[in-house]
Amino acid sequence: MAAAASWAAPVPPAAAAPPSERFSADNAARSIRMLSEEIGPRKTGTPGEASARDTVERLLRQAGLEVTRQPVGRVGADIVGSENIVGILPGSRDGSIVIGAHHDTKGRDVPGANDNASGVAVMLEAARVLAADPPSSRLVFVSFCAEEEGLLGAASFAAGPDASRVVAAVNLDSVGWGRIVAAPFPSAPPLWAQRALERVARAERIDGAGIDPLHVLASRLIEIPFGADHKPFLENGIPAVTLAGELRPWSYHTRQDLPAAIDRGSLEAAGRTLIGLVRRLDEAPPPRAGVPDPRYAALPLFGRTFFVLPLSVHVLGVLTALLALLWWRSVAVRRGRRFRPADAGLALARAALPLACATAGALLSEGMSQALTGFRFSWTAHQGHHLAQAATWAAAGLALGWTALPRLPAPREAEAGMLLAAGAWAGAGLALLAAGLPDLAFYALLPAAGTLGASLVRPGAAGLGALAGCLPALVLITPRSYSTLVHLLGLSIPWAVAGPALPVLLAPLALGLARTFGAPRPRVAAAAAAVLASAAAGQTLLNAGRPAYDDRHRRLVTVEERIGPDGRPVARLTSVESLRGIRTSLPDRPRIHTAATRLELTLDDPAWLSSAEPEVAVLPGRPDGWEDLRRVEVTARPPTVSDETIFTIRTSEPVDGVGADGVRRPGSVFRRRHVASEGSPREEFHLDLPEGARATVEVRTRTGEDLFGLRLEADHTVFRWESRLQWKTAVPVPASE
C-alpha cells in the first residue's frame, strides 16, 4: 500500500546539479562514434564485438564501478561464445536496479549507431552521473551480448543467481532518434512504468520523452514483431521496461545506421529520463511482475497524461447512460419531440453524402499521386505537402456533397441526427465493455457523453461536444506515426477498406456536426467546390514533381537469396513500396519496371555452389561412458562468413542421443545453432544410430551479403540482404562394429 501511495505523489523539480553531475549528450555521442565508427559492426562472436566489450568495461571502470564479466557460452541449443559486461554500483539496500543495453549488432556490416550504440552510450553516461551521486539501491549496469540472436545475453543474466535481488530493470534500445517512450513490445507498457515515465518527464521538464497513446492500443491490437532485453526479466517475474526512440525503417538493421543520423536531443532526453526513472524506482520500487496489468487508456491533456483505468471507463459508461436518460426526458418528454425512423434515415443521408464525397476526394488525391509518381507511398518524403493536398481534395468533395443536399428532404425532428450519433457511440462503447475491452470502449463512450452533455446545455452545441469527445481518437495516428506503421510494419490501409470504413467511422461525428453547423447555400458550396478542386489539382501537379523518397526518407527493399526447390538460385525482392527503378547485374533484366512489391528472379548457378555441400562423417564414440553412441561430425562449408549456422539431425525413429544440455535422452530431432560462425562451422552430435537407421543432416546458414552477385542499385533506396542457404544430406551409418 505504501508503494502504491508513493506512485501518486507529485514529484518536485530536481535541483540543478553541478556540470560534472549532469548528463552530457556530447559524451554519449562520443561513445556512439567510438562503438559504431572506430569499432564498427559488432556481430556476436566477432572481433568487433570483443572490442566493444573491452571498451564498455574500460568506460564502466572509469566511471568508478566494479566490473565483472558474465560468460554466455550456451543458452539451450544456441552456442553463443560471448559475455555480458556487468558494472556494479554498491548501495545501502539489498534490492538491485538493473540498467541494461545490448552492444551487439544484427550483422557483420551493420554499424549499429542507433541500434544499439545509442543505448550503450546513454547507459555509460548515466553510470558516470549516478556514480557521482549514487542512490540507496544497488545499481547493476549490464551491457548485454547476443540480443540480435534472440535476447540470449539478457536471458542468461535474468535466469542467473544475481537476478533474485533485482526489483526492477530498465533497458535502453535505439534511443538515438525521435521521442523517447516506453516500448510497446512484447506487450503494452506496464502502467507503473508509464506513470513513472510521465511524472519524470514532467518534473524534469523533458520535452523529448513522454507517453504515446497509439503504442498502448497498437500493442494490444496487432502483434509487433520486435523484441527487447527487458522481456526475459518479465518472464522471470521481474518488473521491467524498455526505453526506446523511433525506428527509421531504412536504417534499421542496415548499413545506413550511422552516427551522423543520431539526434543529440534524443540522447539528452533518454539520459535524463533514465536517471530520473532510476531515482524514482529507488524511492518507490514497482509492484512485482505477475499481477495482471489493467487495460488502461492514455489521454494526453493540458500538458500531461491521464491514465484511464477500467473502473473509470465503467463509471463513464454509467454517466453516459444517465446523460442519455436526462436528454431523453428533456427532449422527448418535456419538449414533446417525436422521433420517426424516417427522420433518422434522412439525418444520416444528409450527413453521409458530404462525408462520402469528402472521403472520395481524399482517396482520389492518393490515387492520382500514385499514378503520377509511380510509387505507392508518394507522400513519404513530403508528408506535409501531400497531407495539405489530400485535405484540399477532401474539402472539395465535401463542398460538392453539400451542393446536393437541397435535393434531400430535411428531417422534421432536428434532434434525430444527434440521437442517432450518440446512440451509435454509446452502443459501441457498451458492446466493447461487455467484450472486456475497456480501453477501446473509452474512445467510444467519450464522444457519446460529450454529445449528450453539450446538447443538454444547448441543443445546437451537440456537434462541438461530439468533436471534443472524438479528439483523443482523431489524434491517435499522426502522419509520422502512420508512415512508421507502413514502412516498418508493412501496415497500410487498402482503398477497398478505407473507402467504406472512413464514412462509417466518421458518420456519428458528421451527424453531430451537421446538427450544429448545417450546410452552406448550394451556390456557395458549388463555387467553393470549384475553387478547391482547382487548388487541389495544382497541389497534385506540384507534389508529383517532388521526389517520393530522398536521403532522409529512403525506400527499403529486403532481398532474400536462396536455392529454390528446383536447385536453381533465386532472389526474392520484397518491399512495402513498388520495386520500379531498381538496377541489377542481370543481362536480360538490367532494370526493373514493375509496380509490384514482391518479385522473384531466377539466377545462374554461382561457381561455388557445387563445393558448398556440407561434410558428414560418422566416427567412433568417445570414451566418456557413452561408448555405444556414434559421433556424427558435420562441417558446413558456406561460400562466405555466415551470421548464423543451424545444424539439425532428424532420424526416422526415436534414438538415444545427447541433447544440447548434455543429457542423454531419446528423440528424433537434434539441433544446434551457432550464432557466430567463422570459417567452416563444425558441430558434433552423439547418437545411438543402429545399423540401417535412416538419418538426415540439415545445415542452414544465414548471411547479410549478396551471395549470388546480383548487385542491386537504385536512387534513395537501401537494400537489406537476408540470404539463406539450406542443404540436406543423408548420414552414412556404417555397419555395427
C-alpha positions in Angstrom: 0.0 0.0 0.0 2.8 2.4 0.8 4.4 1.8 -2.5 1.2 2.3 -4.4 0.6 5.6 -2.5 4.0 6.9 -3.3 3.4 6.5 -7.1 0.5 9.0 -6.8 2.7 11.6 -5.0 3.8 14.6 -7.1 7.5 14.8 -8.0 9.1 18.2 -7.3 11.6 19.5 -9.8 15.1 18.4 -9.1 17.6 20.9 -8.0 20.2 22.0 -10.5 23.2 19.6 -10.4 26.8 20.7 -10.9 28.0 20.4 -14.5 30.1 17.3 -13.7 27.0 15.5 -12.4 24.7 16.3 -15.3 24.0 14.0 -18.2 26.1 15.0 -21.3 24.8 14.2 -24.7 28.2 15.1 -26.1 29.8 12.4 -24.0 27.2 9.9 -25.2 27.7 11.0 -28.8 31.5 10.3 -28.5 30.8 6.8 -27.2 28.5 6.2 -30.1 31.2 7.2 -32.6 33.7 5.0 -30.7 31.4 2.0 -30.9 29.9 2.4 -34.4 32.8 4.1 -36.3 36.1 3.2 -34.6 35.0 -0.3 -33.8 32.2 -0.7 -36.4 29.9 -3.7 -36.7 29.7 -5.8 -33.6 28.1 -9.1 -34.6 28.1 -11.5 -31.7 31.3 -13.6 -31.6 33.3 -11.3 -33.9 36.4 -9.3 -33.1 34.3 -6.2 -33.3 32.0 -7.4 -30.6 35.0 -8.4 -28.4 36.5 -4.9 -28.8 33.1 -3.4 -27.8 33.1 -5.5 -24.7 36.6 -4.3 -23.8 35.5 -0.7 -24.4 32.4 -0.9 -22.3 34.4 -2.5 -19.5 37.0 0.3 -19.6 34.4 3.1 -19.6 32.5 1.5 -16.7 35.7 1.2 -14.7 36.5 4.9 -15.5 33.0 5.8 -14.0 34.1 4.2 -10.8 32.1 0.9 -11.0 33.1 -2.6 -10.0 33.2 -4.6 -13.3 32.9 -8.3 -13.9 32.2 -10.4 -17.0 29.4 -13.0 -17.2 30.2 -15.7 -19.7 27.4 -16.6 -22.1 28.7 -19.8 -23.7 25.5 -21.7 -24.4 21.8 -20.9 -24.0 19.8 -24.0 -24.6 20.6 -25.3 -28.1 22.2 -21.9 -29.0 26.0 -21.7 -28.9 26.9 -18.1 -28.2 30.5 -17.8 -27.0 30.3 -14.2 -25.7 30.0 -12.3 -22.5 27.8 -9.8 -20.7 29.7 -6.9 -19.2 28.4 -6.1 -15.7 29.2 -3.0 -13.7 28.1 -2.7 -10.1 27.5 0.4 -8.1 27.0 -0.8 -4.5 24.1 0.6 -2.4 22.9 0.5 1.2 19.8 -1.6 0.3 19.5 -5.2 -0.7 17.4 -4.6 -3.8 19.1 -4.1 -7.2 18.0 -2.0 -10.1 19.3 -3.2 -13.5 20.1 -0.7 -16.2 20.9 -2.6 -19.5 21.6 -2.1 -23.2 22.9 -4.5 -25.8 26.2 -3.8 -27.5 25.9 -6.3 -30.4 24.6 -5.6 -34.0 22.4 -7.6 -36.3 25.1 -8.4 -38.9 28.7 -8.1 -39.8 28.2 -5.0 -42.0 25.7 -3.1 -39.7 27.4 -0.1 -37.9 24.6 -0.1 -35.3 24.8 3.6 -34.2 21.2 3.8 -33.2 20.7 0.1 -32.7 22.2 0.0 -30.2 25.4 2.0 -29.6 23.0 4.8 -28.6 21.6 2.7 -25.7 25.0 1.6 -24.5 26.3 5.2 -24.7 23.4 6.6 -22.7 23.9 3.8 -20.1 27.6 4.6 -19.8 27.0 8.3 -19.3 24.2 7.6 -16.8 26.6 5.4 -14.9 29.0 8.2 -14.7 26.3 10.6 -13.4 24.8 8.2 -10.9 28.2 7.2 -9.6 28.8 10.8 -8.6 25.6 10.9 -6.6 24.5 7.3 -6.0 21.0 6.3 -4.9 20.4 3.9 -2.0 19.7 0.9 -4.2 22.4 -1.2 -5.6 22.7 -0.4 -9.3 23.7 -3.1 -11.9 24.7 -1.8 -15.3 24.7 -4.6 -17.9 25.9 -4.5 -21.5 24.1 -7.5 -22.9 25.5 -9.7 -25.7 23.5 -11.6 -28.3 20.4 -9.5 -28.2 20.0 -9.7 -32.0 20.3 -13.5 -31.8 17.2 -13.9 -29.6 17.8 -11.9 -26.4 20.3 -14.6 -25.3 22.6 -12.4 -23.2 19.6 -10.9 -21.2 18.0 -14.3 -20.9 21.3 -15.7 -19.4 21.5 -12.8 -16.9 17.8 -12.8 -15.9 18.0 -16.5 -15.1 21.2 -16.2 -13.1 21.6 -16.1 -9.3 22.1 -12.3 -9.2 18.7 -11.7 -10.7 16.9 -12.8 -7.5 17.9 -9.4 -5.9 16.6 -7.3 -8.8 13.5 -5.2 -8.0 13.3 -3.6 -11.5 15.0 -3.5 -14.8 15.3 -0.6 -17.3 16.6 -1.4 -20.7 17.7 1.1 -23.4 17.3 0.3 -27.1 17.6 2.6 -30.1 17.3 5.9 -28.2 19.3 8.0 -30.7 16.4 9.4 -32.7 12.8 10.6 -32.0 10.7 10.9 -28.9 11.6 8.6 -26.0 8.8 6.3 -24.9 8.2 3.0 -23.2 8.5 0.3 -25.9 5.2 -1.3 -26.8 6.6 -4.9 -27.1 6.3 -7.7 -26.3 3.1 -6.2 -24.7 1.7 -2.8 -23.8 4.0 -0.9 -21.5 3.2 -1.6 -17.8 1.1 1.0 -16.1 3.7 1.6 -13.3 6.3 2.4 -16.0 4.1 4.8 -17.9 3.1 6.7 -14.7 6.8 6.9 -13.7 7.9 8.0 -17.1 5.2 10.7 -17.4 6.0 12.1 -13.9 9.7 12.1 -14.5 9.3 13.8 -17.9 7.0 16.4 -16.3 9.1 17.0 -13.2 12.4 17.3 -15.1 10.7 19.2 -18.0 11.9 16.8 -20.6 10.2 17.7 -23.9 11.6 14.7 -25.8 10.1 12.0 -23.7 6.5 11.0 -22.8 3.6 8.7 -23.5 2.4 7.6 -26.9 -1.3 6.6 -26.6 -1.1 4.8 -30.0 1.6 2.5 -28.7 -0.7 1.4 -25.9 -3.5 0.5 -28.3 -1.4 -0.9 -31.1 0.4 -3.4 -28.9 -2.9 -4.9 -27.9 -4.5 -4.9 -31.4 -1.6 -6.2 -33.5 1.5 -8.3 -33.0 4.6 -6.1 -33.1 7.4 -8.3 -34.4 10.2 -6.9 -32.2 11.9 -8.0 -29.0 13.9 -6.2 -26.4 16.1 -7.3 -23.5 13.5 -6.5 -20.8 11.4 -9.4 -22.0 13.5 -12.2 -20.2 13.1 -10.2 -16.9 9.3 -10.1 -17.3 9.4 -13.9 -18.0 11.2 -14.3 -14.7 8.8 -12.3 -12.7 10.9 -9.1 -12.6 9.2 -5.7 -13.4 10.9 -4.4 -16.5 10.6 -1.8 -19.2 12.5 -0.7 -22.3 13.0 3.0 -23.1 13.2 3.4 -26.9 13.0 6.1 -29.5 11.6 5.9 -33.0 12.9 3.5 -35.6 13.6 4.6 -39.1 12.8 1.6 -41.3 15.5 2.2 -43.9 18.3 2.4 -41.3 17.0 -0.4 -39.0 19.5 -3.4 -39.3 21.1 -1.9 -42.4 24.4 -0.2 -43.3 22.7 3.2 -43.0 22.6 3.0 -39.2 25.3 5.6 -38.9 26.3 8.1 -36.2 25.6 11.1 -38.5 21.9 10.5 -38.1 21.9 10.5 -34.3 19.9 13.3 -32.7 21.6 14.6 -29.6 18.3 15.9 -28.3 17.0 12.3 -28.2 20.2 11.2 -26.3 19.7 14.1 -23.8 16.0 13.1 -23.3 16.9 9.4 -22.9 19.6 10.1 -20.4 17.7 12.5 -18.2 14.7 10.2 -18.3 16.7 7.2 -17.4 18.4 8.9 -14.4 15.1 10.3 -13.2 13.4 6.9 -13.6 16.2 5.1 -11.6 15.9 7.6 -8.8 12.2 7.2 -8.8 12.5 3.4 -8.7 15.0 3.8 -5.8 12.4 5.7 -3.8 9.4 3.5 -4.7 10.0 0.1 -6.3 7.3 -1.0 -8.7 4.9 -3.9 -7.9 6.3 -7.3 -8.6 5.5 -8.7 -12.0 2.8 -11.4 -12.3 -0.1 -9.1 -11.3 -2.2 -8.6 -14.4 -1.8 -5.1 -15.8 -5.1 -3.3 -16.3 -6.2 -2.4 -19.8 -5.7 1.3 -19.3 -6.0 4.1 -21.9 -3.7 7.0 -22.1 -5.2 10.5 -22.5 -2.8 13.4 -23.1 -4.5 16.6 -21.9 -3.3 20.1 -20.9 0.4 19.2 -21.0 0.1 15.9 -19.0 -1.1 12.4 -19.5 -4.0 10.9 -17.6 -4.4 7.1 -17.4 -7.9 5.9 -17.7 -8.4 2.6 -15.8 -11.3 0.1 -16.4 -13.2 1.3 -13.3 -13.2 4.9 -14.8 -14.4 3.6 -18.1 -17.3 1.8 -16.3 -18.1 5.0 -14.5 -18.1 6.8 -17.8 -20.5 4.2 -19.2 -22.9 4.8 -16.2 -22.5 8.6 -16.7 -23.3 8.2 -20.4 -26.4 6.2 -19.6 -27.5 8.9 -17.1 -26.9 11.7 -19.6 -29.0 9.7 -22.1 -31.9 9.5 -19.7 -31.7 13.2 -18.8 -31.6 14.1 -22.5 -34.5 11.8 -23.3 -36.6 13.3 -20.5 -35.7 16.8 -21.5 -36.2 16.4 -25.3 -38.7 13.6 -25.7 -40.8 14.1 -22.6 -40.7 17.8 -21.7 -40.5 19.2 -25.3 -42.7 16.5 -26.7 -40.4 15.6 -29.6 -41.3 12.6 -31.6 -38.7 10.6 -33.4 -39.5 8.6 -36.5 -37.3 6.1 -38.3 -37.6 8.2 -41.4 -36.1 11.2 -39.6 -33.1 9.2 -38.6 -32.6 7.9 -42.1 -32.9 11.5 -43.6 -30.4 12.8 -41.0 -28.0 10.1 -41.7 -28.3 10.6 -45.5 -27.8 14.3 -45.2 -24.6 13.8 -43.1 -23.3 10.8 -45.0 -23.5 12.3 -48.5 -20.9 15.1 -47.9 -18.8 12.8 -45.8 -18.7 10.2 -48.6 -17.8 12.8 -51.1 -15.0 14.1 -48.8 -13.7 10.5 -48.4 -13.8 10.1 -52.2 -11.8 13.3 -52.6 -9.1 12.1 -50.2 -8.9 8.7 -52.0 -8.8 10.4 -55.4 -5.9 12.5 -54.1 -4.0 9.4 -53.2 -4.8 7.6 -56.4 -3.7 10.5 -58.6 -0.4 10.8 -56.7 0.3 7.1 -57.1 -0.4 7.2 -60.8 1.7 10.3 -61.4 4.7 9.3 -59.3 4.6 5.5 -59.8 5.1 5.0 -56.0 2.5 3.5 -53.6 3.5 6.0 -50.9 4.4 9.1 -52.8 4.0 11.2 -49.7 6.8 9.7 -47.7 9.4 12.5 -48.0 6.9 15.4 -48.1 4.1 14.4 -45.8 3.0 18.0 -45.0 2.5 18.9 -48.7 0.7 15.7 -49.5 -1.5 16.0 -46.4 -2.5 19.5 -47.5 -3.2 18.1 -51.0 -5.5 15.4 -49.6 -7.2 17.9 -47.2 -7.9 20.2 -50.2 -9.4 17.4 -52.3 -11.4 16.2 -49.3 -12.7 19.8 -48.8 -13.6 20.0 -52.5 -15.5 16.7 -52.2 -17.3 17.9 -49.0 -18.4 21.1 -50.8 -19.6 19.1 -53.8 -21.6 16.9 -51.5 -23.2 20.0 -49.9 -24.5 21.2 -53.3 -26.7 18.1 -53.5 -28.2 18.5 -50.0 -31.2 20.6 -51.1 -32.4 17.6 -53.1 -32.7 15.6 -49.9 -35.7 16.5 -47.6 -34.7 17.6 -44.1 -35.9 15.6 -41.2 -38.9 17.0 -39.3 -37.1 16.5 -36.0 -33.7 18.3 -35.8 -32.6 16.2 -32.9 -32.9 12.9 -34.8 -29.3 13.0 -36.1 -27.9 13.8 -32.7 -29.8 10.9 -31.2 -28.5 8.6 -33.9 -24.9 9.7 -33.3 -25.0 9.4 -29.6 -26.8 6.1 -29.8 -24.2 4.6 -32.2 -21.3 5.7 -29.9 -22.9 4.5 -26.7 -23.9 1.2 -28.2 -20.4 0.6 -29.5 -18.9 1.5 -26.1 -21.2 -0.7 -24.1 -20.5 -3.6 -26.5 -16.8 -3.1 -26.1 -17.2 -3.0 -22.3 -19.1 -6.3 -22.5 -16.3 -7.8 -24.6 -13.7 -6.9 -21.9 -12.1 -4.1 -23.9 -12.5 -1.0 -21.7 -9.6 0.8 -23.3 -11.3 0.8 -26.7 -14.7 1.4 -25.1 -13.3 4.7 -23.6 -12.8 6.1 -27.1 -16.5 5.4 -28.0 -18.1 6.4 -24.7 -16.3 9.8 -24.5 -17.9 11.3 -27.7 -21.3 9.9 -26.7 -21.1 11.6 -23.3 -19.8 14.8 -25.0 -22.6 14.9 -27.5 -25.3 14.3 -24.9 -23.8 16.7 -22.4 -23.4 19.5 -24.9 -26.9 19.0 -26.2 -28.3 19.3 -22.7 -26.6 22.6 -22.2 -27.6 23.9 -25.7 -29.1 21.7 -28.4 -27.1 23.5 -31.1 -23.8 22.6 -29.4 -24.1 18.9 -30.0 -21.5 19.0 -32.7 -19.0 20.8 -30.5 -19.5 18.1 -27.8 -19.1 15.4 -30.4 -15.9 16.9 -31.8 -14.4 17.4 -28.3 -15.1 13.8 -27.4 -13.6 12.5 -30.7 -10.4 14.5 -30.5 -8.4 11.9 -28.4 -9.2 9.2 -31.0 -8.7 11.5 -34.0 -5.2 12.5 -33.0 -4.0 8.9 -32.2 -2.5 8.5 -35.7 -0.3 11.3 -37.0 1.2 11.3 -40.5 4.6 10.5 -39.0 3.2 7.6 -36.9 1.2 6.2 -39.9 4.4 6.4 -42.1 6.2 4.4 -39.4 3.4 1.8 -39.4 3.5 1.5 -43.1 7.3 1.3 -43.7 8.3 -0.6 -40.5 5.5 -3.0 -40.0 4.0 -3.0 -43.5 0.6 -2.0 -42.2 -1.3 0.1 -44.8 -5.0 0.7 -45.3 -6.1 -0.5 -48.8 -8.5 1.6 -50.8 -11.2 -1.1 -50.6 -11.1 -0.9 -46.8 -10.5 2.8 -46.4 -13.3 3.8 -48.7 -16.2 2.2 -46.8 -14.5 2.3 -43.3 -13.9 6.1 -43.1 -17.5 7.2 -43.7 -18.8 4.5 -41.3 -16.4 5.5 -38.6 -16.9 9.3 -39.0 -20.7 9.2 -39.6 -21.6 9.8 -36.0 -19.2 12.8 -35.9 -20.7 14.1 -39.1 -24.2 13.8 -37.7 -23.3 15.8 -34.7 -21.5 18.5 -36.7 -24.4 18.7 -39.1 -26.8 19.4 -36.2 -24.5 22.3 -35.2 -23.3 23.9 -38.4 -25.8 22.7 -41.0 -24.7 23.3 -44.6 -23.9 26.4 -46.7 -26.1 27.5 -49.6 -25.8 25.4 -52.8 -24.3 28.2 -54.9 -21.7 29.0 -52.3 -20.9 25.3 -51.9 -20.6 24.9 -55.7 -18.3 27.9 -56.0 -16.2 26.6 -53.1 -16.0 23.1 -54.7 -14.7 24.6 -58.0 -12.1 26.8 -56.3 -10.9 24.0 -54.0 -10.7 21.5 -56.9 -8.6 23.9 -58.9 -6.3 24.5 -56.0 -6.1 20.7 -55.3 -5.2 20.0 -58.9 -2.4 22.5 -58.7 -1.1 20.9 -55.5 -1.3 17.5 -57.1 0.8 18.5 -60.1 3.3 20.3 -57.8 3.7 17.4 -55.5 4.1 15.0 -58.4 7.3 16.8 -59.2 8.7 16.2 -55.7 10.6 13.0 -55.1 8.7 10.4 -53.1 12.0 9.4 -51.3 15.1 11.3 -50.5 18.3 10.9 -48.4 16.2 11.4 -45.2 13.4 9.1 -46.2 14.6 6.1 -48.2 12.9 3.2 -49.7 13.7 -0.1 -48.0 14.0 -3.3 -50.1 14.6 -6.7 -48.4 16.5 -9.2 -50.6 16.4 -12.9 -49.8 18.7 -15.1 -51.8 18.3 -18.9 -51.5 18.4 -22.1 -53.5 14.9 -22.8 -54.9 13.1 -26.1 -54.9 14.4 -26.9 -58.4 18.0 -26.4 -57.2 18.4 -23.0 -59.0 19.5 -19.9 -57.2 16.6 -17.5 -56.6 16.5 -13.9 -55.3 13.3 -12.6 -53.8 12.8 -8.8 -53.6 10.2 -7.5 -51.1 9.2 -4.0 -50.1 6.1 -2.1 -48.9 6.9 0.2 -51.9 6.9 -0.6 -55.6 10.1 -2.1 -56.9 10.4 0.0 -60.1 13.7 1.7 -60.9 16.0 -0.9 -59.4 19.1 -1.7 -61.5 20.5 -5.2 -61.5 23.6 -7.1 -62.9 21.3 -9.4 -64.9 22.0 -9.0 -68.6 18.4 -9.9 -69.5 16.9 -7.6 -66.9 19.2 -4.6 -66.2 16.3 -2.5 -64.8 13.1 -3.4 -63.0 10.0 -1.7 -64.3 7.2 -3.5 -62.4 5.0 -1.7 -59.9 4.8 -4.9 -57.8 6.1 -5.0 -54.2 7.3 -8.6 -54.5 9.4 -10.1 -57.2 11.4 -13.4 -57.7 14.4 -13.5 -60.0 16.0 -16.8 -61.2 19.8 -16.6 -61.3 22.6 -18.6 -62.8 24.5 -21.1 -60.6 27.4 -19.4 -58.9 30.8 -21.0 -59.2 30.9 -22.0 -55.5 27.6 -23.9 -55.5 28.9 -27.4 -56.2 31.6 -27.2 -53.5 29.3 -25.8 -50.7 27.8 -29.2 -49.7 28.4 -29.9 -46.0 30.7 -32.8 -45.0 29.2 -35.5 -42.8 31.3 -38.2 -41.0 30.3 -40.9 -38.5 33.1 -41.6 -36.1 33.5 -44.0 -33.2 32.0 -42.7 -29.9 34.4 -41.1 -27.4 35.3 -42.9 -24.2 33.1 -40.9 -21.8 30.8 -43.6 -20.6 28.7 -43.5 -23.8 30.8 -45.8 -25.9 27.7 -47.2 -27.6 26.9 -43.7 -29.1 28.3 -42.8 -32.5 29.9 -39.4 -33.1 28.4 -37.6 -36.1 30.6 -34.7 -37.2 29.1 -32.1 -39.5 31.1 -29.4 -41.2 29.4 -26.6 -43.0 31.1 -25.0 -46.0 29.3 -21.8 -46.7 30.6 -19.6 -49.5 31.2 -16.7 -47.1 31.3 -16.0 -43.4 27.8 -16.7 -42.1 25.9 -14.8 -39.5 24.2 -17.9 -38.2 24.5 -21.6 -38.8 21.9 -24.2 -37.7 22.7 -27.9 -37.7 19.8 -30.4 -37.4 19.8 -34.2 -37.5 16.5 -36.0 -38.0 16.1 -39.7 -37.5 13.4 -41.9 -38.9 12.5 -43.2 -35.4 13.5 -42.1 -31.9 17.0 -42.9 -30.8 19.1 -42.1 -27.8 21.2 -39.0 -28.1 22.9 -36.3 -26.1 20.9 -33.1 -26.1 22.2 -29.5 -26.1 22.1 -29.6 -22.3 24.5 -32.6 -22.2 21.7 -35.0 -21.0 21.1 -38.3 -22.8 17.5 -38.9 -23.8 15.5 -40.4 -26.7 14.5 -38.2 -29.6 14.2 -37.9 -33.3 15.3 -34.2 -33.8 18.7 -32.9 -32.5 19.5 -29.3 -33.2 22.4 -26.9 -32.5 22.6 -23.2 -33.5 25.9 -21.3 -33.8 25.1 -17.6 -33.6 28.7 -16.7 -34.5 30.4 -18.7 -37.3 33.9 -18.1 -38.6 35.3 -20.1 -41.4 33.7 -23.5 -41.7 31.5 -24.1 -38.7 31.6 -27.6 -37.2 29.3 -29.4 -34.8 29.3 -32.9 -33.2 26.3 -35.0 -32.3 26.4 -38.1 -30.2 23.6 -40.5 -31.2 22.8 -44.2 -30.8 22.4 -45.0 -34.5 21.7 -48.7 -35.1 22.8 -50.4 -38.4 20.3 -49.4 -41.2 19.0 -46.4 -39.4 17.9 -43.6 -41.6 19.1 -40.1 -40.6 19.4 -36.9 -42.4 21.5 -33.8 -41.7 20.2 -30.3 -42.5 22.5 -27.3 -42.5 21.1 -23.8 -42.8 23.2 -20.7 -42.9 22.2 -17.0 -42.9 24.3 -14.0 -44.0 23.7 -10.4 -44.8 25.7 -10.5 -48.0 24.9 -10.7 -51.7 25.8 -14.3 -52.3 24.9 -14.6 -56.0 26.4 -11.3 -57.2 23.0 -9.6 -58.0 24.5 -6.1 -57.2 21.3 -4.1 -56.9 21.2 -0.3 -57.1 18.5 2.4 -57.0 18.2 6.0 -56.1 17.3 6.7 -52.5 17.0 3.0 -51.8 18.5 0.8 -49.1 18.8 -2.9 -49.7 18.7 -5.2 -46.7 20.2 -8.6 -47.5 18.9 -11.7 -45.8 20.5 -14.5 -47.8 19.7 -18.0 -46.6 21.1 -21.3 -47.8 20.0 -24.8 -46.9 21.4 -28.3 -47.6 20.2 -31.7 -46.8 22.2 -34.9 -46.9 21.9 -38.4 -45.6 24.0 -39.6 -42.6 26.2 -42.5 -43.8 25.5 -45.0 -41.0 28.2 -47.8 -41.1 27.7 -51.4 -40.2 27.8 -52.3 -36.5 31.3 -52.6 -35.1 
